[in-house]
Amino acid sequence: MKMLTQKMMWLGMVLVLIVLTVFGLAMMGSVLGSKPKEVPVALVILDQPAELPTGETFAVGEMIREKLLSSPAMPFVWHVVDSEEKARDGLDKREYYGAMVIPANLSSGLLSLATHSPIHPNVRIISNEGMNTQASMVVRQAMGQAMNMINGELLQQLLGQIGQQTGQIPIETAKALMTPVNVQEEVVHPPGVNNAAGNAPGLFTQIIWIGSMVTGVVLLLASQKAVAAGSRRWTVSALQAIGGLAIVGIASCFTIWMASSWYGMELANAGETWLFLWLAGSAFFLFQSSLLNWIGFRAIPLLVLLMFFSVPLLNMAPEFLSQTTRDWIYSWTPLRFAAGGLREVMYFGGLDAAHSNALILWGVAGGFLVLLLSSGFKANQATDAAPNSLTGDTIK
């Protein structure tokens, strides 16, 4: 029973609850209950209205446009563009998660279903899988459901028009009317084989973050021993930075080789992926080592917490996150710039596509390189006083 009277036991219970709360918030709070909202997609209306025997116009494309843009149930922000080429250009530039293309012969093709030469028009749904697999799946499913509903409405409308003209509907015409519009699905920028369903950039980011942190801790211990052996701190800090960047480069190369050789990951731009991963790892290492050099091993819990808060967000589209998570974590965490840049390199054509994320990581690397090197001069001043006072005491 004395065990129950120990304060340490109750303090330990409180500590466990605090740890669970913090890590539960990090691992679950930002992703559970997430739902898509304001997902940008493109809509291309090429349909040319057809003329009915009554002299009226039959404009199905405009009807679809009004229904899609006015539907509050669809979590999309529709961007109406006037050509398929512009829509595809936006997909290539990561502006849209998907696109719907309404063909020019939609109205005339539907009217032809009542003739002996029916033409089933094809509406294309394009999903941009490289941007985010989950988001592209939502786009594909939501657009497919919308077209199913529109197909049902078109069926009723066409049945009414044909019934008024002929009084009866031939069996062949009825069969053709069962699915007035064919829906064709297309995927652009697919992740490739064994890419963890498009989540490989997030996995690479996690691995190189941990590898960079281990590198930083090991080099900090080595630098402390070198200083204790008599080396100048600013020289040690410079060698710490150079050695760390070299180790991270080797670690990045090994990670890419391991993913490709051991696990069969398909990499369209293996060399450029390695270079960008090296850049990301270098930014991570310099950031982590700066904190370690300035505040010591107390920085490790901060780095671990940052990783746990950031990792769940790496493979999620920002449109799926709450506004609080986007503002307070996603907007600034360095891990998301690394994952985003890797996604662009791996799925959108190489380093040229990752220009903006690369600039941010270069800025992070440059800023924390200066901070890391300056830690050597600060530490030098603190340790220079100790030998002087010791010498003075000896002389006295």
C-alpha positions as CSV (number, residue, x, y, z in Angstrom):
1,M,0.0,0.0,0.0
2,K,3.0,2.3,0.5
3,M,3.3,2.4,-3.3
4,L,0.1,4.3,-3.5
5,T,1.3,7.0,-1.2
6,Q,4.4,7.8,-3.3
7,K,4.1,11.2,-5.0
8,M,6.3,9.9,-7.9
9,M,3.6,7.4,-8.8
10,W,0.9,10.1,-9.1
11,L,3.2,12.5,-10.8
12,G,4.1,9.8,-13.3
13,M,0.4,9.2,-14.0
14,V,0.0,13.0,-14.7
15,L,3.1,13.0,-16.9
16,V,1.8,10.0,-18.9
17,L,-1.5,11.8,-19.5
18,I,0.3,15.0,-20.6
19,V,2.5,13.0,-23.0
20,L,-0.6,11.2,-24.4
21,T,-2.4,14.5,-24.8
22,V,0.5,16.1,-26.7
23,F,1.2,13.2,-29.0
24,G,-2.5,12.5,-29.5
25,L,-2.9,16.1,-30.6
26,A,0.2,15.7,-32.9
27,M,-0.8,12.4,-34.4
28,M,-4.6,12.6,-34.5
29,G,-5.8,16.1,-33.8
30,S,-4.8,17.6,-37.1
31,V,-6.0,14.7,-39.4
32,L,-9.0,13.0,-37.7
33,G,-12.3,14.4,-38.9
34,S,-10.6,16.1,-41.9
35,K,-12.8,16.6,-44.9
36,P,-12.3,18.2,-48.3
37,K,-13.3,21.8,-48.9
38,E,-12.6,24.3,-51.7
39,V,-10.7,21.8,-53.7
40,P,-9.7,23.5,-57.0
41,V,-10.8,21.7,-60.2
42,A,-11.2,22.8,-63.8
43,L,-14.3,22.7,-65.9
44,V,-14.1,22.8,-69.7
45,I,-17.4,23.4,-71.5
46,L,-16.9,22.9,-75.3
47,D,-20.5,21.9,-76.0
48,Q,-22.3,23.6,-79.0
49,P,-26.1,23.9,-78.5
50,A,-28.2,21.8,-80.9
51,E,-31.5,22.9,-82.5
52,L,-34.7,20.9,-81.8
53,P,-37.4,20.3,-84.4
54,T,-39.5,22.8,-82.5
55,G,-37.0,25.5,-83.2
56,E,-35.8,25.6,-79.6
57,T,-32.1,25.1,-78.6
58,F,-30.9,22.1,-76.7
59,A,-27.8,23.2,-74.6
60,V,-26.8,20.4,-72.3
61,G,-23.4,21.8,-71.6
62,E,-24.8,25.0,-70.1
63,M,-27.2,22.9,-68.0
64,I,-24.3,20.8,-66.6
65,R,-22.3,24.0,-65.9
66,E,-25.2,25.5,-63.9
67,K,-25.8,22.3,-61.9
68,L,-22.1,21.8,-61.1
69,L,-21.4,25.4,-60.1
70,S,-24.5,25.7,-58.0
71,S,-24.2,22.4,-56.2
72,P,-23.4,23.1,-52.5
73,A,-22.7,19.4,-51.9
74,M,-19.6,19.3,-54.0
75,P,-16.4,20.4,-52.1
76,F,-14.9,22.0,-55.1
77,V,-14.0,25.5,-56.4
78,W,-14.7,25.3,-60.1
79,H,-12.4,27.1,-62.4
80,V,-14.1,27.4,-65.8
81,V,-11.6,27.5,-68.6
82,D,-12.3,27.7,-72.4
83,S,-10.0,24.9,-73.7
84,E,-8.8,21.5,-72.7
85,E,-5.2,22.6,-73.3
86,K,-5.5,25.3,-70.6
87,A,-7.0,22.8,-68.2
88,R,-4.1,20.3,-68.8
89,D,-1.6,23.1,-68.4
90,G,-3.2,23.9,-65.0
91,L,-2.9,20.2,-64.1
92,D,0.8,20.2,-65.0
93,K,1.4,23.3,-62.9
94,R,-0.4,21.8,-59.9
95,E,-3.2,24.3,-60.0
96,Y,-6.0,21.7,-60.2
97,Y,-6.6,18.4,-58.6
98,G,-8.8,17.4,-61.5
99,A,-10.8,18.5,-64.5
100,M,-14.0,17.7,-66.3
101,V,-14.2,18.1,-70.1
102,I,-17.6,18.5,-71.7
103,P,-17.2,17.7,-75.5
104,A,-18.4,19.9,-78.3
105,N,-20.8,17.3,-79.6
106,L,-22.6,16.7,-76.3
107,S,-26.0,18.2,-77.2
108,S,-26.0,17.0,-80.8
109,G,-24.9,13.5,-79.8
110,L,-27.7,13.2,-77.2
111,L,-30.2,14.1,-79.9
112,S,-28.8,11.5,-82.2
113,L,-29.7,8.8,-79.7
114,A,-33.2,8.8,-81.1
115,T,-32.0,8.2,-84.7
116,H,-30.7,5.1,-86.4
117,S,-27.1,6.4,-86.0
118,P,-26.8,7.1,-82.3
119,I,-23.6,8.8,-81.0
120,H,-22.8,8.5,-77.4
121,P,-20.8,11.6,-76.4
122,N,-17.9,11.1,-74.0
123,V,-17.4,13.3,-70.9
124,R,-13.8,13.0,-69.6
125,I,-12.9,13.2,-65.9
126,I,-9.2,13.8,-65.4
127,S,-7.7,13.3,-62.0
128,N,-4.3,14.7,-61.1
129,E,-3.0,11.8,-59.0
130,G,0.5,13.2,-58.6
131,M,-0.7,16.1,-56.5
132,N,-2.4,13.9,-53.9
133,T,-3.8,10.4,-54.3
134,Q,-6.5,10.9,-51.7
135,A,-7.7,14.2,-53.2
136,S,-7.7,12.9,-56.8
137,M,-9.8,10.0,-55.6
138,V,-12.3,12.3,-54.0
139,V,-12.4,14.4,-57.3
140,R,-12.9,11.3,-59.4
141,Q,-15.7,9.9,-57.2
142,A,-17.5,13.2,-56.7
143,M,-17.5,14.0,-60.4
144,G,-18.6,10.5,-61.3
145,Q,-21.5,10.7,-58.9
146,A,-22.5,14.1,-60.3
147,M,-22.5,12.7,-63.9
148,N,-24.6,9.7,-62.8
149,M,-27.2,12.1,-61.5
150,I,-27.0,14.2,-64.6
151,N,-27.4,11.1,-66.7
152,G,-30.6,10.3,-64.9
153,E,-32.0,13.8,-65.5
154,L,-31.0,13.7,-69.2
155,L,-32.7,10.3,-69.5
156,Q,-36.0,11.7,-68.3
157,Q,-35.7,14.8,-70.4
158,L,-34.9,12.8,-73.6
159,L,-37.6,10.3,-73.0
160,G,-40.1,13.2,-72.7
161,Q,-38.9,14.8,-75.9
162,I,-38.9,11.6,-77.9
163,G,-42.3,10.5,-76.6
164,Q,-43.8,13.8,-77.7
165,Q,-42.4,13.4,-81.2
166,T,-43.1,9.7,-81.8
167,G,-45.6,8.6,-79.2
168,Q,-43.6,5.5,-78.6
169,I,-39.9,4.7,-78.1
170,P,-38.3,1.8,-80.1
171,I,-36.4,-0.8,-78.0
172,E,-33.0,0.1,-79.6
173,T,-33.5,3.8,-78.8
174,A,-34.5,2.9,-75.2
175,K,-31.3,0.9,-74.8
176,A,-29.2,3.7,-76.2
177,L,-30.9,6.1,-73.8
178,M,-30.1,4.0,-70.7
179,T,-26.7,5.7,-70.5
180,P,-26.9,8.9,-72.5
181,V,-23.4,10.1,-71.7
182,N,-20.3,7.9,-71.4
183,V,-17.9,8.9,-68.7
184,Q,-14.3,8.3,-69.4
185,E,-11.7,8.6,-66.6
186,E,-8.1,9.6,-67.1
187,V,-5.2,9.9,-64.7
188,V,-2.4,12.3,-65.2
189,H,1.0,12.3,-63.4
190,P,0.5,8.9,-61.8
191,P,2.9,8.1,-59.0
192,G,4.3,4.9,-60.5
193,V,4.9,1.4,-59.2
194,N,5.6,0.8,-55.5
195,N,5.4,4.5,-54.6
196,A,3.2,3.8,-51.5
197,A,0.1,5.0,-53.4
198,G,1.7,8.3,-54.0
199,N,3.0,8.8,-50.4
200,A,6.7,8.1,-51.2
201,P,7.7,11.8,-50.9
202,G,6.3,11.9,-47.4
203,L,8.2,8.7,-46.5
204,F,11.5,10.0,-47.9
205,T,11.0,13.2,-45.9
206,Q,10.5,11.3,-42.7
207,I,13.5,9.1,-43.3
208,I,15.9,12.0,-44.1
209,W,14.6,14.0,-41.2
210,I,15.5,11.2,-38.8
211,G,18.8,10.5,-40.6
212,S,19.7,14.2,-40.4
213,M,18.9,14.3,-36.7
214,V,21.0,11.3,-35.9
215,T,23.8,12.9,-38.0
216,G,23.5,16.1,-36.0
217,V,23.6,14.3,-32.6
218,V,26.7,12.2,-33.6
219,L,28.6,15.2,-34.9
220,L,27.7,17.2,-31.8
221,L,29.3,14.5,-29.6
222,A,32.3,14.4,-31.9
223,S,32.7,18.2,-31.9
224,Q,32.5,18.2,-28.1
225,K,35.3,15.7,-27.9
226,A,37.4,17.6,-30.4
227,V,37.0,20.8,-28.4
228,A,38.0,19.0,-25.2
229,A,41.1,17.8,-27.0
230,G,42.1,21.4,-27.8
231,S,40.6,22.2,-31.2
232,R,39.2,25.7,-31.8
233,R,35.4,25.8,-31.6
234,W,34.8,27.8,-34.7
235,T,37.0,25.4,-36.7
236,V,35.1,22.5,-35.3
237,S,31.7,24.2,-36.2
238,A,32.9,24.6,-39.8
239,L,34.0,21.0,-40.0
240,Q,30.8,19.9,-38.3
241,A,28.8,21.6,-41.1
242,I,31.0,20.3,-43.9
243,G,31.0,16.7,-42.5
244,G,27.2,16.8,-41.9
245,L,26.4,17.9,-45.5
246,A,28.7,15.2,-46.9
247,I,27.0,12.5,-44.6
248,V,23.5,13.7,-45.5
249,G,24.5,13.5,-49.2
250,I,25.6,9.9,-48.8
251,A,22.5,9.1,-46.7
252,S,20.2,10.6,-49.4
253,C,21.9,8.5,-52.1
254,F,21.6,5.4,-50.0
255,T,17.9,6.1,-49.3
256,I,17.1,6.4,-53.0
257,W,19.1,3.3,-53.9
258,M,17.4,1.3,-51.1
259,A,13.9,2.3,-52.2
260,S,14.7,1.4,-55.8
261,S,16.8,-1.7,-55.4
262,W,15.3,-3.3,-52.3
263,Y,11.7,-2.3,-52.6
264,G,11.3,-1.9,-56.4
265,M,10.1,1.8,-56.2
266,E,9.8,3.2,-59.7
267,L,11.6,6.5,-60.0
268,A,11.3,8.5,-63.2
269,N,14.0,11.0,-62.1
270,A,16.2,9.1,-59.6
271,G,19.2,11.4,-60.0
272,E,17.2,14.6,-59.5
273,T,15.2,13.0,-56.7
274,W,18.5,12.4,-54.9
275,L,19.7,15.9,-55.4
276,F,16.5,17.4,-54.0
277,L,16.5,14.9,-51.1
278,W,20.1,16.0,-50.4
279,L,19.0,19.6,-50.3
280,A,16.1,18.8,-48.0
281,G,18.4,16.7,-45.7
282,S,21.0,19.5,-45.7
283,A,18.3,22.1,-44.6
284,F,17.1,19.7,-41.9
285,F,20.7,18.9,-40.7
286,L,21.7,22.6,-40.5
287,F,18.4,23.5,-38.7
288,Q,18.7,20.7,-36.2
289,S,22.5,21.2,-35.6
290,S,22.0,24.9,-35.0
291,L,19.5,24.1,-32.3
292,L,21.7,21.4,-30.8
293,N,24.8,23.7,-30.8
294,W,23.0,26.6,-29.2
295,I,20.8,24.9,-26.6
296,G,22.3,21.4,-26.4
297,F,20.5,18.1,-26.2
298,R,17.4,19.9,-24.9
299,A,16.6,20.6,-28.5
300,I,16.0,16.9,-29.2
301,P,12.5,16.8,-27.6
302,L,11.6,19.9,-29.7
303,L,12.8,18.3,-32.9
304,V,10.9,15.1,-32.1
305,L,7.7,17.0,-31.4
306,L,8.1,19.0,-34.6
307,M,8.4,15.7,-36.5
308,F,5.3,14.2,-34.8
309,F,3.2,17.3,-35.5
310,S,4.4,17.5,-39.1
311,V,4.4,13.9,-40.3
312,P,0.6,13.3,-40.4
313,L,0.3,16.4,-42.7
314,L,2.8,15.4,-45.3
315,N,0.6,13.1,-47.3
316,M,-2.6,15.2,-47.0
317,A,-3.8,17.9,-49.4
318,P,-4.0,21.2,-47.6
319,E,-7.6,21.6,-48.7
320,F,-8.4,18.6,-46.4
321,L,-6.9,20.2,-43.3
322,S,-8.6,22.5,-40.8
323,Q,-7.8,26.2,-41.1
324,T,-6.1,26.1,-37.7
325,T,-3.8,23.3,-38.7
326,R,-3.0,25.0,-42.0
327,D,-2.2,28.3,-40.3
328,W,-0.3,27.1,-37.2
329,I,1.6,24.0,-38.5
330,Y,1.3,23.3,-42.2
331,S,2.2,26.9,-43.3
332,W,5.7,26.9,-41.8
333,T,6.9,23.4,-41.1
334,P,10.1,22.7,-43.1
335,L,9.0,19.1,-43.6
336,R,6.1,20.0,-45.9
337,F,8.4,22.0,-48.2
338,A,10.6,19.0,-48.6
339,A,7.7,16.6,-49.2
340,G,6.1,19.0,-51.6
341,G,9.3,19.5,-53.6
342,L,9.9,15.8,-53.7
343,R,6.4,15.3,-55.0
344,E,7.1,17.8,-57.8
345,V,10.4,16.3,-58.7
346,M,9.1,12.7,-58.7
347,Y,5.7,13.2,-60.4
348,F,5.9,16.5,-62.3
349,G,9.0,16.4,-64.4
350,G,12.1,17.0,-62.2
351,L,13.9,19.8,-60.5
352,D,12.4,22.5,-62.7
353,A,9.0,21.8,-61.3
354,A,10.2,22.2,-57.7
355,H,11.7,25.7,-58.1
356,S,9.6,27.4,-55.3
357,N,10.1,24.7,-52.7
358,A,13.8,24.5,-53.5
359,L,14.2,28.2,-53.0
360,I,12.6,28.0,-49.5
361,L,14.9,25.1,-48.5
362,W,17.9,26.9,-49.8
363,G,16.9,29.9,-47.6
364,V,16.5,27.6,-44.6
365,A,19.8,26.0,-45.2
366,G,21.6,29.3,-45.7
367,G,20.1,30.9,-42.7
368,F,20.9,28.1,-40.3
369,L,24.3,27.5,-41.7
370,V,25.2,31.1,-40.6
371,L,23.6,30.3,-37.2
372,L,25.5,27.0,-36.9
373,L,28.9,28.7,-37.7
374,S,28.2,31.6,-35.4
375,S,27.6,29.2,-32.5
376,G,31.3,28.4,-32.7
377,F,32.3,32.0,-32.0
378,K,29.8,32.3,-29.1
379,A,31.1,29.2,-27.5
380,N,34.6,30.4,-28.0
381,Q,34.1,33.5,-26.0
382,A,32.6,31.5,-23.1
383,T,35.5,29.0,-23.0
384,D,38.3,31.5,-23.5
385,A,37.6,33.1,-20.1
386,A,38.0,29.8,-18.3
387,P,41.7,29.2,-19.2
388,N,42.6,32.8,-18.5
389,S,41.2,32.7,-15.0
390,L,42.8,29.4,-14.4
391,T,46.1,30.8,-15.5
392,G,45.7,33.8,-13.3
393,D,45.0,31.6,-10.3
394,T,48.1,29.6,-11.0
395,I,50.3,32.6,-11.2
396,K,49.0,33.9,-8.0
